[in-house]
C-alpha cells in the first residue's frame, strides 16, 4: 500500500511539473507570440461530460511575420508535444487528495459512467453506445480466418497440443498489441498524433490493398448464396457441362473382378469403365486423381480458373455483378459513418454465432463426426518441438486479432475518451480465440462425416482457405437432408463474417482521408462513394480467369510478414520513441492510458510493449524470411509461379 501511495504521489508531481513548465514557458514568450497562442487556443472546442473535459483540437498554423526574427516557429514535433501537455493538464483532476495523487479519487470511486447521449467530438462523431464499438471490434477481429484457417492449423500442428503455443502468444503478443492499437486510437483521434505517421500510412496502405481483394471473397460468397437457392445444389452431381471425366461420380470406387482389373487401378467390363478398384495405384501410375464435384464447380464454373497465371483472361460478368453488389452493400452500411455501421454490426457480428451454434448441433449428430473431431483435438505433444508449430501459432494470433492493420485504431478513435479500453481488449481477444476453437468443432464434425461417406481418411479431405469454405464444406452440405437450407445458412454466415471485417478496412481508409483532409468530413457520403467505386474498379482483375492466382499472391505478400513488421515498429515507436525516456519509472504512453482509465495501469504493459512483444514479433519475422520460398500453385508440388508474379508480390510488400 505504501508503495502504491508513493507511486501515485510521484505521478501527481509529474503532472504538476507539466503545468509549472507550461506556465513558465508562457511567461517567457514574447508578447507577440503570446497573442498568437491566445488566438490559436480559441480553436480548441471543449465539451463537458460528467465533470470531465475532452478536447477536440484542430491543428493550427501560426502566421509568422517575416520581418520579426525574434519569433520562433514551432516544429510539428513541438506542436504535438504541446498539444498533449495541454490535454493532460485539462484532463487531470484539480484537487488531489492529501498527496495521494490525482487518480486516487477516481480509482476509489470506481469507473465513472460515460455519457453516450452527446458526442464528445461533434466534428468526427462518436459511437452511439458501448456495444456499437464492442461488436464492431468483435466483427472485425472474428473473420474468415477463424473459420477456415485456425481449425486446419490445429490439425496439421499437433491437434490439441497447438493450444499451448497459441495461448502463450495470445498473452505475450496478441493482447498487448491489441491494447496498443485501441489505446492509440482512443487517445489521439484528432487531438495530437504520436510520432508514428509512417507506421500509420503503412497500416492504411495495407488495409486498402487487402480490402480490394477481400471484397472479392464476399462476392464469391454472394455467388454461392444465390446458387444455393435451388432445390438441387449445382455441385451435387457430375452431370454438368463444367464437369470433367475425373469427377468423382464418374470414377466411383468399385469392387472389381480380377479379370477386369487394369494395371493403372481402373476396372473395365470389356470397353466400359466401371470405376477404380485401387485409387492410390491410379494416382501413382497416371499422376491424376479424382476430383470432387464441388471442386470442379468452384474452379470451372464460378472462377473459370485458367491453367496458370500467365493465361489471365478477362472479367467474368457474373463475378463482376457480384463484386458490384458487395460494394453496394458496403456503401449502404457505411453511408452515415459509424452511426449506421455501428447498428448494422448488431446483426452481422452476432448472426454468425447463431449459425455456428446451429451447425454445431447438426454436425455432432452426423455419422462419423467423432472421427473428424478426434483429428482436430487429440494432442500430439511431440509437435511442440517443431519451430513451425510455434511460428504458425504466433502468426494466427496476430492475424486473427487483426492487430496493426489500422482498423482497430480507426474504430477506437470514435470512442469517448474515458472508455475502459483494457476491459474491451480482454473481452474481444477472449471472444475471438474462443470462437476459433468452437468453429473447429463445427468444421471437423462435417469433415469427419464427409470422409466417412467418401471412404477416405480425414487427412485426405482437410484443407484450408478457399478449399475449406468453397469446396469441402459445400461438398459436406450436399450430403445432408435439406441441403439447400444448410447451404444458404452457411454462405450467409460467410457473407456476414466478411462484411464485418471489410467495414473496418474501408473505415481505416475513410478515417485517414477525413483526418488528413478535414474538409472532407462535411462530405463523407460522397467520399465513401468515391472510395467504393475506385476500389471496385481496382478489384476487377480478381474476376478474371487468373484472379485466384492473383489473390493468392496478394494474400501471401500483403498479409504475411509485412503486418508483423508494422507491429514491430508500432511497439518500438510507442514503447521507446514516444514513451521516452524509456528508462526509470516514467513512461509517457502508460501515463496516457492512465488518463483514459483515470487510474494508473500495471507496469507489466510497459515491459510487454518495450521488450517481450517486439522480440517475439521479430523472431517470427526472421523465421518467415529464413523459411521463404517461391510461390507455388500447389504447396509442395514444385509447380512455381512465374518470376514476375513473385516480383509483383515483393513490390506490394516493399511499398509499405
C-alpha positions as CSV (number, residue, x, y, z in Angstrom):
1,X,0.0,0.0,0.0
2,X,2.9,2.3,0.9
3,X,4.5,1.6,-2.5
4,X,1.2,2.5,-4.3
5,X,0.9,5.7,-2.3
6,X,4.5,6.7,-3.2
7,X,3.9,5.8,-6.9
8,X,0.7,7.9,-7.1
9,X,2.4,10.8,-5.3
10,X,5.2,10.8,-7.8
11,X,2.7,10.6,-10.7
12,X,0.9,13.6,-9.3
13,X,4.2,15.6,-9.1
14,X,5.0,14.8,-12.7
15,X,1.6,16.1,-13.7
16,X,2.1,19.3,-11.7
17,X,5.6,19.6,-13.3
18,X,4.0,19.7,-16.7
19,X,1.7,22.5,-15.6
20,X,4.5,24.5,-14.0
21,X,6.7,24.1,-17.1
22,X,3.9,25.2,-19.3
23,X,3.2,28.3,-17.2
24,X,7.0,29.2,-17.1
25,X,7.3,28.9,-20.8
26,X,4.2,31.1,-21.2
27,X,5.7,33.9,-19.2
28,X,9.0,33.7,-21.2
29,X,7.3,34.0,-24.6
30,X,7.5,37.4,-26.5
31,X,4.3,39.4,-26.3
32,X,3.5,38.9,-30.0
33,X,3.8,35.1,-29.7
34,X,1.5,35.1,-26.6
35,X,-1.1,36.9,-28.7
36,X,-0.8,34.3,-31.4
37,X,-1.1,31.4,-28.9
38,X,-4.3,33.0,-27.5
39,X,-5.8,33.3,-30.9
40,X,-4.8,29.7,-31.7
41,X,-6.2,28.4,-28.4
42,X,-9.6,29.7,-29.3
43,X,-9.7,27.0,-32.0
44,X,-9.9,24.3,-29.3
45,X,-13.6,23.4,-28.6
46,X,-14.3,21.9,-25.2
47,X,-17.3,19.9,-24.2
48,X,-18.2,18.8,-20.7
49,X,-19.2,15.2,-20.0
50,X,-19.9,14.3,-16.3
51,X,-17.4,16.8,-14.9
52,X,-14.7,15.7,-17.3
53,X,-13.5,17.8,-20.3
54,X,-12.4,16.3,-23.5
55,X,-10.9,18.5,-26.2
56,X,-11.3,18.0,-29.9
57,X,-8.4,20.0,-31.4
58,X,-7.7,21.2,-34.8
59,X,-4.1,21.7,-35.9
60,X,-3.5,25.4,-36.3
61,X,-0.8,27.1,-38.3
62,X,0.9,30.1,-36.8
63,X,1.3,33.2,-39.1
64,X,4.8,34.4,-38.6
65,X,5.8,37.9,-39.5
66,X,8.8,37.6,-41.8
67,X,10.3,40.8,-40.5
68,X,10.3,39.7,-36.9
69,X,13.2,37.3,-36.5
70,X,12.7,37.0,-32.7
71,X,9.5,34.9,-33.1
72,X,10.2,31.1,-33.0
73,X,8.1,28.9,-35.3
74,X,7.1,25.6,-33.7
75,X,8.1,22.4,-35.4
76,X,5.4,19.7,-35.9
77,X,7.0,17.6,-33.0
78,X,6.9,20.6,-30.6
79,X,3.3,21.4,-31.6
80,X,2.3,17.7,-31.0
81,X,4.1,17.7,-27.6
82,X,2.5,21.0,-26.5
83,X,-1.0,19.8,-27.5
84,X,-0.5,16.6,-25.5
85,X,0.7,18.6,-22.4
86,X,-2.3,20.8,-22.7
87,X,-4.6,17.8,-23.0
88,X,-3.1,16.2,-19.9
89,X,-3.4,19.4,-17.9
90,X,-7.0,19.8,-18.8
91,X,-7.9,16.1,-18.1
92,X,-6.1,15.9,-14.7
93,X,-8.3,16.5,-11.7
94,X,-7.6,19.8,-9.9
95,X,-7.7,18.7,-6.3
96,X,-5.5,15.7,-5.4
97,X,-6.4,14.1,-2.1
98,X,-3.8,14.6,0.6
99,X,-0.8,13.9,-1.7
100,X,-2.1,10.5,-2.8
101,X,-2.1,11.5,-6.5
102,X,-4.6,12.8,-8.9
103,X,-6.1,9.3,-9.7
104,X,-6.9,8.2,-6.1
105,X,-10.4,9.6,-6.1
106,X,-11.3,8.1,-9.5
107,X,-9.9,4.7,-8.5
108,X,-11.7,4.6,-5.2
109,X,-15.0,5.7,-6.7
110,X,-14.8,3.0,-9.4
111,X,-15.2,3.6,-13.1
112,X,-17.0,6.8,-13.9
113,X,-20.0,6.5,-16.2
114,X,-19.6,7.5,-19.9
115,X,-22.3,9.7,-21.4
116,X,-23.4,8.3,-24.8
117,X,-26.2,10.8,-25.3
118,X,-23.9,13.6,-26.6
119,X,-20.9,13.3,-28.9
120,X,-17.7,14.5,-27.3
121,X,-16.3,15.3,-30.7
122,X,-19.2,16.6,-32.8
123,X,-17.0,17.1,-35.9
124,X,-15.8,13.5,-36.1
125,X,-18.7,11.9,-34.2
126,X,-18.7,9.1,-31.6
127,X,-20.2,5.7,-31.2
128,X,-23.9,5.8,-30.1
129,X,-23.4,3.2,-27.5
130,X,-20.7,1.0,-25.9
131,X,-22.0,-2.2,-27.7
132,X,-21.6,-0.4,-31.1
133,X,-17.8,-0.3,-30.6
134,X,-17.5,-3.7,-28.9
135,X,-19.5,-5.5,-31.7
136,X,-17.6,-3.6,-34.4
137,X,-14.3,-4.8,-32.9
138,X,-15.6,-8.3,-32.5
139,X,-16.9,-8.4,-36.0
140,X,-13.6,-7.1,-37.4
141,X,-11.4,-9.5,-35.4
142,X,-13.7,-12.6,-35.9
143,X,-13.4,-13.2,-39.6
144,X,-13.0,-15.9,-42.2
145,X,-9.6,-16.8,-40.7
146,X,-11.3,-18.1,-37.6
147,X,-13.5,-20.5,-39.6
148,X,-11.2,-21.7,-42.4
149,X,-7.7,-21.3,-41.1
150,X,-7.5,-22.0,-37.3
151,X,-9.0,-25.5,-37.4
152,X,-6.7,-26.6,-40.2
153,X,-3.6,-25.2,-38.3
154,X,-4.7,-27.3,-35.3
155,X,-5.0,-30.4,-37.4
156,X,-1.5,-30.1,-39.0
157,X,0.3,-28.9,-35.9
158,X,-0.4,-31.5,-33.2
159,X,-4.1,-31.1,-32.6
160,X,-4.9,-30.1,-29.1
161,X,-1.1,-29.5,-28.4
162,X,-1.4,-26.5,-30.7
163,X,-3.4,-24.7,-28.0
164,X,-0.2,-24.4,-25.8
165,X,1.8,-22.1,-28.1
166,X,-1.4,-20.4,-29.2
167,X,-2.3,-19.3,-25.6
168,X,1.3,-18.3,-24.9
169,X,1.5,-16.0,-27.9
170,X,-2.0,-14.7,-27.2
171,X,-1.0,-13.5,-23.7
172,X,2.5,-12.2,-24.6
173,X,2.0,-10.8,-28.1
174,X,-1.7,-10.6,-29.1
175,X,-3.3,-8.9,-26.1
176,X,-0.5,-6.3,-25.7
177,X,-0.5,-5.2,-29.3
178,X,-4.3,-5.2,-29.4
179,X,-4.4,-2.9,-26.4
180,X,-1.8,-0.7,-28.1
181,X,-3.9,-0.3,-31.2
182,X,-7.1,0.5,-29.2
183,X,-5.4,2.9,-26.9
184,X,-3.6,4.8,-29.6
185,X,-6.8,5.4,-31.5
186,X,-8.8,6.3,-28.4
187,X,-6.2,8.8,-27.0
188,X,-5.2,10.5,-30.2
189,X,-8.2,10.5,-32.6
190,X,-7.8,14.1,-33.8
191,X,-6.1,15.8,-30.9
192,X,-2.4,15.2,-31.2
193,X,-0.8,12.5,-33.2
194,X,2.1,10.4,-31.8
195,X,5.3,10.2,-33.9
196,X,4.1,7.2,-35.8
197,X,3.0,8.8,-39.1
198,X,4.9,6.5,-41.4
199,X,3.5,3.4,-39.5
200,X,0.0,4.8,-39.9
201,X,0.5,5.3,-43.6
202,X,1.7,1.7,-43.9
203,X,-1.4,0.5,-42.0
204,X,-3.7,2.5,-44.3
205,X,-1.9,1.2,-47.4
206,X,-2.1,-2.5,-46.4
207,X,-5.8,-2.2,-45.3
208,X,-6.6,-0.7,-48.7
209,X,-4.7,-3.4,-50.6
210,X,-6.3,-6.2,-48.7
211,X,-9.7,-4.6,-48.7
212,X,-9.7,-4.6,-52.5
213,X,-9.2,-8.4,-52.8
214,X,-11.1,-9.2,-49.5
215,X,-14.3,-7.9,-51.1
216,X,-13.8,-10.5,-53.8
217,X,-14.2,-13.2,-51.2
218,X,-17.5,-11.6,-50.2
219,X,-18.5,-11.5,-53.9
220,X,-17.9,-15.3,-54.2
221,X,-20.0,-15.8,-51.1
222,X,-22.8,-13.9,-52.7
223,X,-22.4,-16.0,-55.9
224,X,-22.7,-19.2,-53.8
225,X,-25.6,-17.8,-51.8
226,X,-27.7,-17.2,-55.0
227,X,-26.6,-20.6,-56.4
228,X,-27.8,-22.3,-53.3
229,X,-31.3,-21.1,-53.8
230,X,-32.3,-24.2,-55.9
231,X,-33.9,-27.5,-55.0
232,X,-30.8,-29.2,-56.2
233,X,-27.4,-27.7,-55.4
234,X,-25.4,-27.2,-58.6
235,X,-22.3,-29.0,-57.2
236,X,-24.3,-32.1,-56.1
237,X,-23.5,-34.2,-59.2
238,X,-21.0,-34.7,-62.1
239,X,-23.6,-34.3,-64.8
240,X,-23.0,-30.7,-65.7
241,X,-21.3,-29.0,-68.6
242,X,-18.3,-28.0,-66.4
243,X,-17.6,-31.4,-65.1
244,X,-14.6,-33.5,-66.4
245,X,-14.1,-37.3,-66.7
246,X,-12.1,-37.1,-63.4
247,X,-15.2,-36.0,-61.4
248,X,-15.6,-38.4,-58.5
249,X,-19.1,-39.7,-59.5
250,X,-17.7,-40.6,-63.0
251,X,-14.8,-42.6,-61.3
252,X,-16.6,-44.4,-58.4
253,X,-14.7,-46.7,-56.1
254,X,-15.8,-50.3,-57.0
255,X,-15.1,-53.9,-56.2
256,X,-13.6,-55.4,-59.3
257,X,-13.2,-59.0,-60.6
258,X,-9.6,-60.0,-61.1
259,X,-10.2,-60.4,-64.8
260,X,-11.5,-56.8,-65.1
261,X,-8.6,-55.1,-63.2
262,X,-6.2,-53.0,-65.2
263,X,-2.6,-52.2,-64.3
264,X,-3.4,-48.5,-63.7
265,X,-6.0,-49.2,-61.0
266,X,-9.1,-48.9,-63.2
267,X,-11.8,-51.5,-63.7
268,X,-13.2,-52.3,-67.1
269,X,-16.0,-54.6,-68.2
270,X,-15.0,-55.0,-71.7
271,X,-14.7,-51.5,-73.0
272,X,-16.9,-49.9,-70.3
273,X,-15.2,-48.1,-67.5
274,X,-16.8,-49.2,-64.2
275,X,-14.6,-47.2,-61.9
276,X,-11.5,-47.5,-59.7
277,X,-10.6,-50.6,-57.7
278,X,-7.3,-49.0,-56.4
279,X,-7.3,-45.2,-56.2
280,X,-3.7,-44.9,-54.9
281,X,-2.5,-47.1,-57.8
282,X,-4.4,-45.0,-60.2
283,X,-2.8,-41.8,-58.9
284,X,0.7,-43.3,-58.8
285,X,0.5,-44.6,-62.4
286,X,-1.4,-41.8,-64.1
287,X,-0.5,-38.8,-61.9
288,X,-4.2,-38.0,-61.9
289,X,-6.7,-38.0,-59.0
290,X,-10.4,-38.0,-58.5
291,X,-12.0,-34.5,-58.2
292,X,-14.9,-33.6,-56.0
293,X,-18.0,-32.1,-57.8
294,X,-17.7,-29.0,-55.5
295,X,-14.1,-28.6,-56.6
296,X,-14.9,-28.6,-60.3
297,X,-17.9,-26.2,-59.6
298,X,-15.6,-23.8,-57.8
299,X,-12.8,-23.8,-60.3
300,X,-14.5,-24.4,-63.6
301,X,-17.9,-22.7,-63.2
302,X,-17.5,-20.0,-60.6
303,X,-14.0,-18.7,-61.1
304,X,-13.3,-20.4,-64.5
305,X,-9.8,-20.7,-63.3
306,X,-7.1,-20.9,-66.1
307,X,-4.2,-23.4,-66.0
308,X,-1.7,-20.7,-64.8
309,X,-1.4,-17.0,-64.0
310,X,0.0,-16.2,-67.5
311,X,-3.4,-17.0,-69.0
312,X,-5.1,-14.2,-67.1
313,X,-8.2,-13.9,-69.2
314,X,-10.9,-11.2,-69.0
315,X,-13.5,-10.4,-66.3
316,X,-16.4,-12.8,-65.9
317,X,-19.7,-10.8,-65.9
318,X,-21.3,-12.9,-63.2
319,X,-18.4,-12.2,-60.8
320,X,-18.4,-8.5,-61.8
321,X,-22.0,-8.2,-60.8
322,X,-21.4,-10.0,-57.5
323,X,-18.5,-7.7,-56.8
324,X,-20.5,-4.7,-57.6
325,X,-23.3,-5.9,-55.3
326,X,-20.8,-6.5,-52.5
327,X,-19.6,-2.9,-52.8
328,X,-23.1,-1.6,-52.8
329,X,-23.8,-3.4,-49.6
330,X,-20.6,-2.0,-48.0
331,X,-21.6,1.6,-49.1
332,X,-25.2,1.3,-47.8
333,X,-24.0,0.1,-44.4
334,X,-21.4,2.8,-44.1
335,X,-23.1,5.8,-45.8
336,X,-23.8,7.5,-42.4
337,X,-20.4,6.6,-41.0
338,X,-20.2,4.9,-37.6
339,X,-23.8,5.8,-36.8
340,X,-25.0,3.4,-39.5
341,X,-22.3,0.7,-39.4
342,X,-22.5,0.7,-35.6
343,X,-26.1,-0.5,-35.9
344,X,-25.5,-3.0,-38.7
345,X,-23.0,-4.9,-36.6
346,X,-25.6,-5.9,-34.1
347,X,-26.8,-8.3,-36.8
348,X,-23.6,-9.1,-38.8
349,X,-21.4,-9.7,-35.7
350,X,-24.0,-11.8,-33.8
351,X,-25.6,-13.8,-36.6
352,X,-22.5,-16.0,-37.3
353,X,-22.6,-17.2,-33.7
354,X,-26.2,-18.3,-34.1
355,X,-25.3,-20.2,-37.3
356,X,-22.3,-21.8,-35.8
357,X,-24.4,-23.0,-32.9
358,X,-27.0,-24.5,-35.2
359,X,-24.3,-26.1,-37.3
360,X,-22.6,-27.5,-34.3
361,X,-25.6,-29.4,-33.0
362,X,-26.3,-30.6,-36.5
363,X,-22.6,-31.6,-37.1
364,X,-22.0,-33.6,-33.9
365,X,-25.1,-35.7,-34.6
366,X,-23.8,-36.9,-38.0
367,X,-22.4,-40.3,-38.7
368,X,-18.6,-40.4,-38.4
369,X,-18.4,-36.9,-36.9
370,X,-16.4,-38.1,-34.0
371,X,-13.6,-39.2,-36.3
372,X,-13.2,-35.6,-37.6
373,X,-13.3,-34.1,-34.1
374,X,-10.7,-36.6,-32.9
375,X,-8.3,-35.5,-35.6
376,X,-8.9,-31.9,-34.5
377,X,-8.3,-32.2,-30.8
378,X,-6.2,-35.3,-30.0
379,X,-2.9,-33.8,-28.9
380,X,0.5,-34.8,-30.2
381,X,2.9,-33.1,-27.8
382,X,5.9,-34.2,-29.9
383,X,4.9,-31.4,-32.4
384,X,5.8,-28.8,-29.8
385,X,9.4,-29.5,-30.7
386,X,9.0,-28.2,-34.2
387,X,9.7,-24.5,-34.8
388,X,7.0,-24.2,-37.5
389,X,4.3,-25.0,-34.9
390,X,5.3,-22.0,-32.8
391,X,5.5,-19.8,-35.9
392,X,2.0,-20.8,-37.1
393,X,0.6,-20.2,-33.6
394,X,2.1,-16.7,-33.4
395,X,1.0,-15.8,-36.9
396,X,-2.5,-17.0,-36.3
397,X,-2.8,-14.9,-33.2
398,X,-1.5,-11.8,-34.9
399,X,-3.7,-12.1,-38.0
400,X,-6.9,-13.4,-36.4
401,X,-6.9,-10.5,-33.9
402,X,-6.4,-8.0,-36.8
403,X,-3.6,-6.2,-35.0
404,X,-1.6,-3.5,-36.7
405,X,-3.9,-3.2,-39.7
406,X,-5.1,0.2,-38.6
407,X,-8.8,-1.0,-38.4
408,X,-8.7,-1.3,-34.6
409,X,-7.2,2.2,-34.3
410,X,-9.8,3.7,-36.6
411,X,-12.7,2.1,-34.7
412,X,-11.4,3.1,-31.3
413,X,-10.8,6.7,-32.5
414,X,-14.6,7.2,-32.3
415,X,-14.7,6.2,-28.6
416,X,-15.4,8.5,-25.7
417,X,-12.1,9.5,-24.0
418,X,-12.7,7.6,-20.8
419,X,-14.0,4.4,-22.3
420,X,-12.5,1.4,-20.5
421,X,-10.1,0.2,-23.2
422,X,-8.4,-2.5,-21.1
423,X,-11.7,-4.2,-20.4
424,X,-12.6,-4.1,-24.1
425,X,-9.3,-5.6,-25.0
426,X,-9.7,-8.7,-22.8
427,X,-13.3,-9.1,-24.0
428,X,-12.6,-9.0,-27.7
429,X,-9.4,-11.1,-27.6
430,X,-11.0,-13.8,-25.5
431,X,-14.2,-14.0,-27.6
432,X,-12.0,-14.1,-30.8
433,X,-10.0,-17.1,-29.6
434,X,-12.9,-19.0,-28.2
435,X,-14.7,-18.5,-31.5
436,X,-11.8,-20.1,-33.3
437,X,-11.8,-23.1,-31.0
438,X,-15.5,-23.6,-31.3
439,X,-15.5,-23.2,-35.1
440,X,-13.0,-26.1,-35.2
441,X,-15.5,-28.5,-33.7
442,X,-18.2,-27.4,-36.2
443,X,-15.9,-27.7,-39.2
444,X,-14.3,-31.0,-38.4
445,X,-17.6,-32.7,-37.4
446,X,-18.7,-32.1,-41.0
447,X,-15.3,-33.1,-42.4
448,X,-15.5,-36.4,-40.5
449,X,-18.9,-37.1,-41.9
450,X,-17.6,-36.3,-45.5
451,X,-14.6,-38.5,-45.0
452,X,-16.8,-41.4,-43.9
453,X,-19.0,-41.1,-47.0
454,X,-16.0,-40.8,-49.3
455,X,-14.4,-43.8,-47.5
456,X,-11.1,-41.9,-47.2
457,X,-9.1,-40.8,-44.2
458,X,-9.9,-37.4,-42.6
459,X,-6.5,-36.1,-43.5
460,X,-7.3,-36.5,-47.2
461,X,-10.2,-34.1,-47.2
462,X,-8.8,-31.5,-44.8
463,X,-8.0,-28.2,-46.5
464,X,-7.5,-24.6,-45.6
465,X,-8.7,-21.2,-47.0
466,X,-10.8,-21.3,-50.2
467,X,-10.6,-25.1,-50.3
468,X,-12.4,-25.4,-47.0
469,X,-15.1,-22.7,-47.4
470,X,-16.0,-23.3,-51.1
471,X,-15.1,-26.9,-51.7
472,X,-15.0,-29.2,-48.7
473,X,-17.9,-27.6,-46.7
474,X,-20.3,-27.4,-49.8
475,X,-19.4,-31.0,-50.5
476,X,-20.5,-31.9,-47.0
477,X,-23.7,-29.8,-47.2
478,X,-25.0,-31.8,-50.2
479,X,-25.0,-35.0,-48.1
480,X,-27.5,-33.6,-45.6
481,X,-31.3,-33.8,-45.8
482,X,-32.5,-30.3,-46.6
483,X,-29.1,-29.4,-48.1
484,X,-30.4,-26.2,-49.7
485,X,-31.3,-24.8,-46.3
486,X,-27.9,-25.7,-44.8
487,X,-26.0,-24.2,-47.8
488,X,-27.9,-20.9,-47.6
489,X,-27.3,-20.7,-43.9
490,X,-23.6,-21.4,-44.2
491,X,-22.9,-19.0,-47.1
492,X,-24.9,-16.2,-45.4
493,X,-22.7,-16.7,-42.3
494,X,-19.5,-16.4,-44.5
495,X,-21.0,-13.3,-46.1
496,X,-21.6,-11.7,-42.6
497,X,-18.1,-12.7,-41.4
498,X,-16.6,-11.0,-44.5
499,X,-18.7,-7.8,-44.3
500,X,-17.8,-7.2,-40.7
501,X,-14.1,-7.3,-41.4
502,X,-14.5,-5.2,-44.6
503,X,-16.2,-2.4,-42.7
504,X,-13.2,-1.8,-40.6
505,X,-10.7,-2.0,-43.5
506,X,-12.7,0.6,-45.6
507,X,-13.2,2.7,-42.4
508,X,-9.5,2.8,-42.0
509,X,-9.0,4.4,-45.4
510,X,-12.0,6.8,-44.9
511,X,-10.9,7.9,-41.5
512,X,-7.4,8.5,-42.7
513,X,-8.6,10.6,-45.6
514,X,-11.0,12.7,-43.5
515,X,-8.4,13.3,-40.7
516,X,-5.7,14.3,-43.3
517,X,-8.1,16.5,-45.3
518,X,-10.6,17.7,-42.7
519,X,-12.8,19.5,-45.2
520,X,-13.9,16.0,-46.4
521,X,-15.7,15.4,-43.1
522,X,-18.6,17.5,-44.3
523,X,-19.0,15.4,-47.4
524,X,-18.5,11.9,-46.0
525,X,-21.2,10.0,-48.1
526,X,-19.7,11.2,-51.4
527,X,-16.2,10.3,-50.1
528,X,-17.4,6.8,-49.2
529,X,-19.0,6.5,-52.7
530,X,-15.8,7.6,-54.5
531,X,-13.7,5.2,-52.4
532,X,-16.1,2.3,-53.1
533,X,-16.1,2.9,-56.9
534,X,-12.3,3.2,-57.1
535,X,-11.8,0.0,-55.0
536,X,-14.4,-1.8,-57.1
537,X,-12.5,-0.9,-60.3
538,X,-9.2,-2.0,-58.8
539,X,-10.8,-5.3,-57.8
540,X,-11.9,-6.2,-61.4
541,X,-8.7,-8.1,-62.1
542,X,-9.7,-10.6,-59.5
543,X,-12.8,-11.5,-61.5
544,X,-10.6,-12.8,-64.4
545,X,-9.6,-16.4,-65.0
546,X,-6.3,-15.8,-63.3
547,X,-7.8,-13.9,-60.5
548,X,-7.5,-16.7,-57.9
549,X,-3.7,-16.8,-58.5
550,X,-3.5,-13.0,-58.1
551,X,-5.5,-13.3,-54.8
552,X,-3.0,-15.9,-53.5
553,X,-0.1,-13.6,-54.4
554,X,-1.5,-10.6,-52.7
555,X,-2.5,-12.6,-49.7
556,X,0.9,-14.2,-49.4
557,X,2.9,-10.9,-49.5
558,X,0.5,-8.2,-48.2
559,X,-0.9,-10.3,-45.4
560,X,2.2,-12.1,-44.0
561,X,5.4,-10.7,-42.6
562,X,4.6,-7.1,-43.7
563,X,1.9,-6.9,-41.0
564,X,4.3,-8.3,-38.4
565,X,6.9,-5.7,-39.4
566,X,4.4,-2.9,-38.9
567,X,3.5,-4.4,-35.5
568,X,7.2,-4.5,-34.5
569,X,7.7,-0.8,-35.4
570,X,4.5,0.1,-33.7
571,X,5.8,-1.4,-30.4
572,X,9.2,0.2,-30.8
573,X,7.7,3.6,-31.7
574,X,5.3,3.7,-28.8
575,X,7.4,1.8,-26.3
576,X,10.6,3.7,-26.9
577,X,10.4,6.8,-29.2
578,X,7.1,8.2,-27.9
579,X,7.4,6.6,-24.5
580,X,10.8,8.1,-23.9
581,X,13.0,8.4,-21.8
582,X,12.3,4.6,-21.7
583,X,14.2,4.1,-18.5
584,X,13.2,4.6,-14.9
585,X,9.6,4.7,-13.7
586,X,8.2,7.3,-16.1
587,X,6.6,6.0,-19.4
588,X,4.6,8.5,-21.4
589,X,2.2,6.1,-23.1
590,X,1.4,4.3,-19.8
591,X,0.6,7.7,-18.4
592,X,-1.7,8.4,-21.3
593,X,-3.7,5.2,-20.7
594,X,-3.7,6.2,-17.0
595,X,-5.6,9.4,-18.1
596,X,-8.0,7.3,-20.1
597,X,-8.6,4.8,-17.2
598,X,-8.5,7.6,-14.5
599,X,-6.0,5.4,-12.6
600,X,-2.5,4.1,-13.1
601,X,-2.1,0.9,-15.1
602,X,0.2,-2.0,-14.3
603,X,3.9,-1.6,-15.4
604,X,3.6,-5.1,-16.9
605,X,2.1,-3.5,-20.0
606,X,5.2,-1.3,-20.5
607,X,7.6,-4.2,-20.4
608,X,5.5,-6.1,-22.8
609,X,5.4,-3.2,-25.3
610,X,9.1,-2.4,-24.9
611,X,10.7,-5.9,-24.7
612,X,8.7,-9.1,-24.9
613,X,6.2,-8.4,-27.7
614,X,8.7,-6.8,-30.2
615,X,11.2,-9.6,-29.5
616,X,8.6,-12.3,-30.3
617,X,7.4,-10.4,-33.4
618,X,10.9,-10.0,-34.7
619,X,11.6,-13.7,-34.1
620,X,8.5,-14.6,-36.2
621,X,9.6,-12.2,-39.0
622,X,13.1,-13.7,-39.1
623,X,11.6,-17.2,-39.3
624,X,9.4,-16.1,-42.2
625,X,12.4,-14.7,-44.0
626,X,14.5,-17.8,-43.4
627,X,11.6,-20.1,-44.5
628,X,10.9,-18.0,-47.6
629,X,10.4,-19.9,-50.8
630,X,8.9,-19.1,-54.2
631,X,5.1,-19.2,-54.6
632,X,3.6,-22.5,-55.7
633,X,0.3,-23.3,-57.4
634,X,0.1,-26.5,-55.2
635,X,2.0,-26.5,-51.9
636,X,4.9,-28.9,-52.1
637,X,4.4,-29.9,-55.7
638,X,7.2,-27.7,-57.2
639,X,4.9,-26.0,-59.7
640,X,6.1,-22.4,-59.1
641,X,4.6,-19.2,-60.2
642,X,6.5,-17.2,-62.8
643,X,9.1,-14.8,-61.6
644,X,7.1,-11.7,-62.5
645,X,4.3,-12.8,-60.1
646,X,6.7,-13.0,-57.1
647,X,8.2,-9.7,-58.2
648,X,4.7,-8.2,-58.0
649,X,4.3,-9.6,-54.5
650,X,7.6,-8.1,-53.4
651,X,6.6,-4.8,-54.9
652,X,3.4,-4.7,-52.9
653,X,5.3,-5.7,-49.7
654,X,8.2,-3.2,-50.1
655,X,5.7,-0.4,-50.9
656,X,4.7,-0.4,-47.2
